[in-house]
Amino acid sequence: MRKYLGWVSIGIIGVTFILFLFIRGKVSGYIGTNVLIIGAALTLVTVLLSERGKTRTTSISILGVLVGGFIIIIIGFMMNGGL
């Protein structure tokens, strides 16, 4: 089972961002942020429980880039009042 958790985490990332794209503009910003946080947390849990290998490295890399980008966008909003 642990062998496939890397693929599950990649799927969770994909589903999270597809869901985020569909609800964007239709719900408040807090709900969108909560969806991203829950998806990132679930992905992190599944990655940490998966076996070492290509999918684990890929999942951690994708999660790092997405979370890092989200943080950069938040800092941009805080500094400039918008992008």
Beta strands, then each sheet from edge to edge (+ up, - down):
end
